[in-house]
Amino acid sequence: MSKEQQPTDNNQQEQPEFNQAEQAEVDQAAENAGAGDSEQTIAKLQVALAKAEATVNEQRDSVLRAKAEMENARRRAEAEVEKARKFALERFAGELLPVADNLERAIQLADPDNESLKPMMEGVDITLKSFVSTVEKFGLKVIDPQGEPFNPELHQAMSMQENAELPPNTVMAVMQKGYEINGRLLRPAMVMVSRAAEGGVDIEA
C-alpha cells in the first residue's frame, strides 16, 4: 500500500455533514443565539444610559441648589449691609435733632422787635433751613402737623384743650417737631390737641 493510500490519522475528525433541513435548524439556532446576545447588550446599555442620565440630573440639581444658596447668601449680605447703614444713619440723625431743636428754640424766643437781633436771627433762620435741607437729602423728614388731625402713630399728645373753632382731635400747637427717616419714625411730634366740651382724644391710642 502506498503512502497516498494510507488512511488519515484518527485525531483528524471529519466534519459532520447535514442535509438541507438540518442545516437550516443549525443556522436558526445560531441566529437566535446572536439575537439573544444583542438584546442583552441593548438592555445593559439602556441601564447604563439611565444611570448616566440620573447622575447628570442629580449634578444639575446640585448646581442649581448651590446657585440658589449663593443668591440667597448675597441677598442676606446686602440686607445686612443696608440694615447696618440705616441703623448707623438713624443714630447719627438722632444725635443731630437737638441741633435743630436749639436753632428753632432760638428763633422762637428771640424778640422780633429788637432790631439789633434781627441780623443774627436771620442768620440762625438760614442756618436752620440749610440744616433741614441737608438732612432731607438723606431721608430725614420733618413732622410738623400744625392744624392736622391727631395721628397717634406720628404724634404724641402732651395736652388737650377745648376749642370751638377747630374740629376735635386737631393739632392746635406743635411743642416740638417730630422726625422720620426713610419712612420710619425717629421721634414723634409733641403736640397740643383740641377737644370738644363733651369729649376728648384718646391719647393712649
Secondary structure in CASP SS format (residue, H / E / C, confidence):
PFRMAT SS
TARGET T0000
AUTHOR 0000-0000-0000
METHOD secondary structure of the structure
MODEL  1
M C 1.00
S C 1.00
K H 1.00
E H 1.00
Q H 1.00
Q C 1.00
P C 1.00
T C 1.00
D C 1.00
N C 1.00
N C 1.00
Q C 1.00
Q C 1.00
E C 1.00
Q C 1.00
P C 1.00
E C 1.00
F C 1.00
N C 1.00
Q H 1.00
A H 1.00
E H 1.00
Q H 1.00
A H 1.00
E H 1.00
V H 1.00
D H 1.00
Q H 1.00
A H 1.00
A H 1.00
E H 1.00
N H 1.00
A H 1.00
G H 1.00
A H 1.00
G H 1.00
D H 1.00
S H 1.00
E H 1.00
Q H 1.00
T H 1.00
I H 1.00
A H 1.00
K H 1.00
L H 1.00
Q H 1.00
V H 1.00
A H 1.00
L H 1.00
A H 1.00
K H 1.00
A H 1.00
E H 1.00
A H 1.00
T H 1.00
V H 1.00
N H 1.00
E H 1.00
Q H 1.00
R H 1.00
D H 1.00
S H 1.00
V H 1.00
L H 1.00
R H 1.00
A H 1.00
K H 1.00
A H 1.00
E H 1.00
M H 1.00
E H 1.00
N H 1.00
A H 1.00
R H 1.00
R H 1.00
R H 1.00
A H 1.00
E H 1.00
A H 1.00
E H 1.00
V H 1.00
E H 1.00
K H 1.00
A H 1.00
R H 1.00
K H 1.00
F H 1.00
A H 1.00
L H 1.00
E H 1.00
R H 1.00
F H 1.00
A H 1.00
G H 1.00
E H 1.00
L H 1.00
L H 1.00
P H 1.00
V H 1.00
A H 1.00
D H 1.00
N H 1.00
L H 1.00
E H 1.00
R H 1.00
A H 1.00
I H 1.00
Q H 1.00
L H 1.00
A C 1.00
D C 1.00
P C 1.00
D C 1.00
N C 1.00
E H 1.00
S H 1.00
L H 1.00
K H 1.00
P H 1.00
M H 1.00
M H 1.00
E H 1.00
G H 1.00
V H 1.00
D H 1.00
I H 1.00
T H 1.00
L H 1.00
K H 1.00
S H 1.00
F H 1.00
V H 1.00
S H 1.00
T H 1.00
V H 1.00
E H 1.00
K C 1.00
F C 1.00
G C 1.00
L E 1.00
K E 1.00
V E 1.00
I E 1.00
D C 1.00
P C 1.00
Q C 1.00
G C 1.00
E C 1.00
P E 1.00
F C 1.00
N C 1.00
P C 1.00
E C 1.00
L C 1.00
H E 1.00
Q E 1.00
A E 1.00
M E 1.00
S E 1.00
M E 1.00
Q E 1.00
E E 1.00
N C 1.00
A C 1.00
E C 1.00
L C 1.00
P C 1.00
P C 1.00
N C 1.00
T E 1.00
V E 1.00
M E 1.00
A E 1.00
V E 1.00
M E 1.00
Q E 1.00
K C 1.00
G E 1.00
Y E 1.00
E E 1.00
I E 1.00
N C 1.00
G C 1.00
R E 1.00
L E 1.00
L E 1.00
R E 1.00
P C 1.00
A E 1.00
M E 1.00
V E 1.00
M E 1.00
V E 1.00
S E 1.00
R E 1.00
A C 1.00
A C 1.00
E C 1.00
G C 1.00
G C 1.00
V C 1.00
D C 1.00
I C 1.00
E C 1.00
A C 1.00
END
